[in-house]
Amino acid sequence: MALAIKYKKAYRSGFCLGLITCLFIYACKEKYTPIIKDINPNYLVVDGFINTGADSTIFMLSRTFKLESKAVTSPEKAAIVAVESDGGASYVLPELAKKPGTYAVPALNLDQTKKYRLRIRTKDNKEYLSEFVESKVSPAVDLTYDFRHGNLNIYSNTYDATGKSRYYNYTYVETWQYRAPQRSIYKVENHQLVFRHYPEDDIYDCYHEVASKKINVASTTALTEDRLTDNLILDIAPGTERVRIEYSMLIKQNVLTRAGFEFYERLNKNTEKVGSIFDSQPSLLTGNITCTTNAAETVIGFISAGTTTQKRILLIANDFPFVFVGPLPDPYCVKNTDSIPGFNVDKLILKPVKTDYIVIDWARTTPVDTLLATRIPECADCRAKGGTTNMPSYWIR
């Protein structure tokens, strides 16, 4: 009995001590707001590639902004952008009217033996100039895929018999088909309920196109041959919307100089591989562009030139070894689907229906028929998620 009383006292004492410690730690925890210097370096960022072959040359110019700024991007508008050759020729890149800060010109088909650079003059009369770079010819590229590790894995493959490439850069565009959670079979026209006409009235099937923002470079310098085999470009989990119906990837390959490859490697480490004490630490990004009107000004970007090769892969989900669970009712959409009673489906004359409703279906009840409609576009109009109903020309019909 004495031992039990002693144990209870010790337990109470330990509990009280633990409680006091927790309260002390909690009381000492304060919200930390980092001190950010009120500076705005306003660096010019240059992103693009001088395509000397049969593809367009496109450059995007923007400015850096403060961390606390609500801006998503800060395009550099109304600049004069030109590609120059070491032979004296110059080619102006007009700014695209619908894409401020983007400057482009169709296929230039330039002399591959020449060197090229980029010249930029901003609206405040600052001039920026890149170094002359050689035009690198890209060998053919191929895409392969497999399903190792439970994912869809897509790889690039290339080979340069001359051994002059060695450093490769990849960009790609993904396109996939997806569907709205609910299918709208009917629509309202002139206060009448009518069937949708397909394909022009289809808002169930959409196609989404997204360009990669990921840095993807590879090198064969450690190999005896200039051959790149099974270079992983992207892996996609089986439950992802992108691979539920039909999926396409268009990849573009261009060849970099060693300096260009090292720049993109540093950029990749600074943006994607920094987050713990075991990751590489941020390093200074020095490209091959300088401000001729102010040599001390920092410019972010690296200009490369050459041709591009490309390859598209088109995959059907039915051919995948994945087991997909059929689409389940979306609770959010079910909750926001209203039953609107009181119309005669035989005469197809409806009572006033709000214009923002999308008709899903109708149900025959007694004594009146009921209209099923949703007021949430994302539930019945696939376009609400950013896609388009226009089927790509290369799609398998």
Summary of the structure (lengths in Angstrom):
residues: 397
radius of gyration: 29.6
end to end distance: 83.8
largest distance: 102.3
contacts: 1080
relative contact order: 0.16
helix: 16%
strand: 38%
